[in-house]
Each structure stands twice: as C-alpha cells, then as structure tokens.
Amino acid sequence: MIVIKQHDDRCTIDVHVTPKAKQASVGGCHDAALRISVTAPADKGKANKAVEKSIAAVFGVAKSNVEVVRGSTSRRKTVSITGVSETEVRKKLDPLLRDGSA
C-alpha cells in the first residue's frame, strides 16, 4: 500500500525509480512506493526531470506542479503533486497498482 500524504493544496507520494530503463513505465508497487522506470540516466538530474514528467502525465497536471522534494540522488524519492487531492491521487493510482503499468 502506497502512503499518500495530503498537505494543504498538494499531496506527496513515495516512488522507487529505475533510471536508464529500456522502456519508461509507471505502475506497480515496490516497498510501499510507486514503481517508475525512466529511460533517462541518473546524471545531473535528468532522471528526476523524467520522473516529474511521468508523474505529471499520469495525474494530468502541469510539469511545474510536480517536484521531487526528497531523495534527489536516491532511487527512493518523495514527489510532491500540487493541485490534486488525496482522493484524486488514490483514484489514479488504483488501476496502476492493479495492472502494474501505464
């Protein structure tokens, strides 16, 4: 189960990132975090930008509303999504966790 925390007008979720993957994907759970694979390398923030872009696409928000707020040099990151409620996040995550990818 992925922990979602509501903070005023934003939510935070933990993600587990696989950089330099053959194919980008979002879905599944790894140690209570949303699994994200990105094709970008973990070099000079490229993977973090790819994670933000992927999260923005999944939740239907602008890239500027998504930010890696913890773990910028780690595979385990906390991502903040502005402009969505905890209910909306759960609604979007449910099929991703069931199917395993998006």
Backbone bond lengths (Angstrom), bond angles and torsions (degrees), N, CA, C in turn:
res aa  C-N    CA-C-N  psi(-1)  N-CA   C-N-CA  omega(-1)  CA-C   N-CA-C  phi
1 M - - - 1.455 - - 1.526 109.16 -
2 I 1.316 116.05 126.22 1.456 121.83 -179.45 1.527 109.59 -84.06
3 V 1.327 115.44 132.43 1.459 121.04 -179.96 1.528 109.00 -84.41
4 I 1.322 114.66 126.78 1.464 121.74 177.63 1.519 107.02 -117.47
5 K 1.324 116.38 126.78 1.462 120.14 179.86 1.519 109.52 -114.91
6 Q 1.331 115.49 130.40 1.464 122.02 178.40 1.522 108.65 -93.20
7 H 1.341 117.27 129.95 1.463 123.96 177.28 1.519 107.10 -131.97
8 D 1.305 118.03 97.85 1.464 122.44 -179.10 1.531 111.24 51.35
9 D 1.343 118.21 -109.25 1.463 120.81 -175.51 1.536 112.73 -99.62
10 R 1.328 117.43 17.40 1.461 120.11 179.87 1.525 110.90 -141.64
11 C 1.322 114.88 161.66 1.459 121.92 176.38 1.517 108.22 -124.02
12 T 1.323 115.83 152.67 1.459 119.92 173.25 1.520 108.90 -121.70
13 I 1.346 114.58 143.21 1.457 121.19 174.87 1.523 107.98 -136.66
14 D 1.323 115.95 152.88 1.454 121.02 175.10 1.515 108.59 -91.54
15 V 1.327 115.48 141.62 1.459 121.60 178.18 1.526 109.21 -129.80
16 H 1.319 115.46 150.08 1.460 122.44 173.36 1.523 106.53 -113.27
17 V 1.330 116.43 118.47 1.463 121.53 -171.25 1.525 111.54 -105.60
18 T 1.320 114.69 136.21 1.458 121.88 170.67 1.525 107.32 -112.49
19 P 1.359 117.39 103.97 1.460 119.54 178.71 1.526 110.74 -79.78
20 K 1.332 116.90 164.00 1.467 124.08 178.28 1.531 113.04 54.45
21 A 1.318 115.81 36.15 1.467 120.62 177.22 1.519 108.97 -76.51
22 K 1.319 116.33 156.17 1.464 120.25 177.89 1.520 110.94 -66.30
23 Q 1.340 115.18 -33.43 1.468 120.48 -177.19 1.525 108.92 -139.32
24 A 1.324 116.62 136.87 1.463 121.13 177.74 1.525 109.72 -76.90
25 S 1.331 116.38 138.86 1.462 120.52 177.26 1.524 109.94 -158.35
26 V 1.331 114.23 157.36 1.464 122.33 175.09 1.509 106.33 -131.91
27 G 1.323 116.51 124.27 1.452 119.12 177.72 1.508 112.06 153.83
28 G 1.296 114.57 153.30 1.447 121.01 -178.63 1.513 110.86 91.01
29 C 1.299 114.04 173.15 1.455 120.94 -176.21 1.524 109.01 -128.01
30 H 1.319 116.56 138.38 1.461 122.20 176.22 1.519 107.51 -135.33
31 D 1.313 116.70 109.07 1.467 121.27 177.23 1.539 111.82 51.65
32 A 1.317 116.56 52.62 1.470 124.71 178.00 1.523 113.38 64.32
33 A 1.334 117.17 25.60 1.462 121.72 177.48 1.528 108.69 -131.70
34 L 1.325 115.98 151.10 1.456 121.90 176.62 1.524 108.79 -71.72
35 R 1.318 117.54 129.51 1.464 122.00 -179.33 1.530 109.52 -84.23
36 I 1.346 115.37 128.51 1.454 121.97 178.11 1.524 108.45 -132.16
37 S 1.320 116.19 130.15 1.464 121.83 173.86 1.518 107.60 -113.15
38 V 1.335 115.43 133.19 1.469 120.88 178.65 1.524 109.11 -127.90
39 T 1.305 116.82 149.98 1.461 120.71 -179.45 1.528 111.80 -82.35
40 A 1.313 117.26 -16.45 1.467 121.65 -179.00 1.531 110.63 -71.38
41 P 1.335 116.92 146.63 1.466 119.84 177.18 1.529 110.81 -77.50
42 A 1.323 114.80 160.25 1.463 120.40 176.73 1.531 108.12 -83.83
43 D 1.328 115.72 68.87 1.454 121.70 -174.76 1.526 109.30 -138.31
44 K 1.308 116.20 120.25 1.475 122.32 175.92 1.520 113.01 55.11
45 G 1.325 117.51 36.48 1.460 121.75 175.46 1.519 115.87 80.07
46 K 1.318 117.57 6.45 1.471 120.07 -178.62 1.523 111.79 -63.81
47 A 1.322 117.45 -42.05 1.467 120.45 179.50 1.531 110.21 -66.59
48 N 1.320 117.51 -39.03 1.470 120.47 178.59 1.524 111.11 -62.01
49 K 1.323 117.02 -41.84 1.469 120.58 178.01 1.528 110.48 -64.05
50 A 1.325 116.58 -39.05 1.468 120.44 178.43 1.528 110.92 -66.36
51 V 1.330 116.93 -37.49 1.467 121.14 176.83 1.519 109.77 -63.32
52 E 1.328 116.90 -46.11 1.462 120.76 179.60 1.523 111.11 -60.71
53 K 1.320 116.60 -41.72 1.466 121.09 179.12 1.531 111.09 -64.40
54 S 1.337 117.16 -42.22 1.470 121.40 179.43 1.520 111.51 -64.65
55 I 1.321 116.77 -44.43 1.469 121.32 179.65 1.525 109.90 -63.87
56 A 1.328 117.18 -42.49 1.469 120.79 179.03 1.525 110.41 -59.67
57 A 1.326 117.20 -42.02 1.467 120.79 -179.93 1.524 111.36 -65.50
58 V 1.323 117.03 -42.46 1.469 120.77 -178.78 1.525 111.27 -64.72
59 F 1.326 117.44 -42.00 1.461 120.72 -175.36 1.521 113.46 -94.07
60 G 1.326 117.89 -0.49 1.455 120.79 175.91 1.505 114.31 67.02
61 V 1.332 116.73 38.07 1.463 121.22 178.04 1.526 108.43 -121.96
62 A 1.317 116.02 165.97 1.463 120.65 176.85 1.526 110.09 -68.48
63 K 1.342 116.16 150.05 1.469 120.50 178.71 1.525 111.43 -57.78
64 S 1.332 116.12 -30.63 1.465 119.96 -179.76 1.530 112.36 -69.10
65 N 1.342 117.69 -14.04 1.469 121.76 178.62 1.525 112.96 -90.09
66 V 1.323 116.76 0.88 1.470 121.33 -178.18 1.520 108.85 -120.93
67 E 1.341 115.89 132.84 1.460 120.08 -178.01 1.521 110.39 -146.96
68 V 1.331 115.91 136.11 1.456 121.08 171.49 1.527 105.84 -76.84
69 V 1.335 116.74 115.02 1.461 120.09 -175.30 1.524 112.98 -104.72
70 R 1.315 117.12 -11.65 1.464 120.70 178.18 1.526 108.84 -152.62
71 G 1.333 115.99 140.71 1.453 120.52 175.19 1.515 114.38 84.55
72 S 1.320 117.73 33.26 1.468 119.66 -175.10 1.525 113.59 -61.63
73 T 1.339 118.64 -22.81 1.469 121.11 178.30 1.517 112.25 -109.89
74 S 1.309 116.68 11.96 1.460 121.90 -177.78 1.520 110.57 -115.97
75 R 1.324 116.86 160.66 1.468 119.84 173.25 1.529 110.14 -71.16
76 R 1.323 117.24 -30.68 1.468 122.66 179.06 1.520 108.26 -90.72
77 K 1.322 116.82 118.86 1.454 121.81 -176.07 1.530 110.30 -129.31
78 T 1.304 115.87 156.95 1.453 121.57 169.30 1.521 106.63 -111.20
79 V 1.332 114.73 128.27 1.461 121.29 -176.67 1.525 108.78 -115.02
80 S 1.329 115.62 134.37 1.465 122.35 177.10 1.520 108.72 -101.75
81 I 1.342 115.45 133.44 1.464 121.45 178.35 1.523 107.42 -122.00
82 T 1.317 116.70 114.19 1.465 122.28 -178.41 1.525 110.08 -89.37
83 G 1.332 115.28 140.22 1.457 120.54 174.61 1.515 115.05 90.47
84 V 1.337 117.72 13.32 1.462 121.11 176.44 1.522 109.27 -130.67
85 S 1.323 115.34 150.60 1.457 120.26 178.35 1.526 109.57 -94.94
86 E 1.300 116.15 165.99 1.465 121.69 177.50 1.528 110.39 -59.88
87 T 1.332 116.83 -37.80 1.463 121.34 178.62 1.526 111.20 -62.83
88 E 1.335 116.48 -44.18 1.467 120.29 178.31 1.527 111.50 -63.58
89 V 1.312 116.68 -40.64 1.466 120.82 179.21 1.522 109.97 -62.86
90 R 1.326 116.95 -46.50 1.473 120.24 179.40 1.535 111.07 -61.11
91 K 1.322 116.55 -40.06 1.464 121.24 -179.59 1.533 110.99 -62.37
92 K 1.334 116.64 -40.30 1.473 120.90 179.28 1.532 111.60 -74.80
93 L 1.326 116.80 -34.38 1.465 120.21 -177.64 1.525 113.35 -75.52
94 D 1.315 117.13 -30.63 1.462 121.03 -174.89 1.533 113.14 -52.20
95 P 1.342 119.57 -53.08 1.473 118.27 179.22 1.530 112.94 -67.10
96 L 1.334 117.92 -30.49 1.463 120.83 179.05 1.529 111.68 -66.18
97 L 1.305 114.99 -36.23 1.467 119.40 -179.83 1.519 111.44 -78.14
98 R 1.329 116.51 -30.50 1.466 121.05 178.74 1.523 110.64 -73.47
99 D 1.343 115.99 -49.92 1.469 121.31 -176.00 1.512 112.05 -80.49
100 G 1.322 117.06 -31.97 1.457 120.31 -179.62 1.514 114.99 95.33
101 S 1.324 118.67 -9.74 1.472 118.88 177.03 1.521 111.63 -162.71
102 A 1.332 113.88 163.98 1.476 120.38 176.98 1.491 109.71 -145.32
